[in-house]
């Protein structure tokens, strides 16, 4: 036989365990939309830079051609107005086939010459937003199915009772 003192902590543990589980699911569900927002903000920032920045010609100095789409990127070297040679990176789509030594247009910020975008290539914001959308899709659909199944089971119990 158990004493009342041992029963109370179990209920408390169950409460904290369910609260922890709820918090974990909430964080997972919010992570995707937050990543979508961050990716959108990054993309908007790059588009604004492309409209207002200084345009120069850069040279592709490295191209990582790997099978994973998220890891295909180029390194572009460009010269800013202050005479400093700088580098920037851009994601490469599978339809694009750049070669080392090719000239590409680069647009950089006059106030921060290290911030640049390579015209015609994706920014990191597209990848972050895409991962957020995938994360949301992968987590939302199974959670929705689980909730629907629970609702059907609850209704079935109510009918049989």
RAJOZI-V593404 format. One record per pair of residues at least 12 apart in sequence whose C-alpha atoms are under 6 Angstrom apart, sorted by sequence separation. I is the first residue (numbers start at 1). J is the second residue. D is the distance in whole Angstrom. If there is no record, write none. Layout:
i = [I:I]
j = [J:J]
d = [D:D]
//
This chain:
i = [62:76:106:62:75:106:61:75:105:60:61:74:60:74:59:73:58:59:73:58:72:73:58:72:91:90:62:61:60:60:59:60:59:59:58:58:57:58:57:58:56:57:56:55:55:54:53:54:53:53:50:43:42:39:39:39:39:36:35:36:35:32:32:32:32]
j = [74:88:118:75:88:119:75:89:119:75:76:89:76:90:76:90:76:77:91:77:91:92:78:92:122:123:100:100:100:101:101:102:102:103:103:104:104:105:105:106:105:106:106:106:107:107:107:108:108:109:107:125:125:125:126:128:129:129:129:132:132:132:133:135:136]
d = [6:5:5:5:6:6:6:5:6:6:6:6:4:5:5:5:6:5:4:5:6:5:4:5:5:6:6:5:5:5:6:6:6:5:6:5:6:6:5:6:6:6:5:6:4:5:6:5:5:5:6:5:5:4:6:5:4:4:6:5:5:4:6:5:5]
//
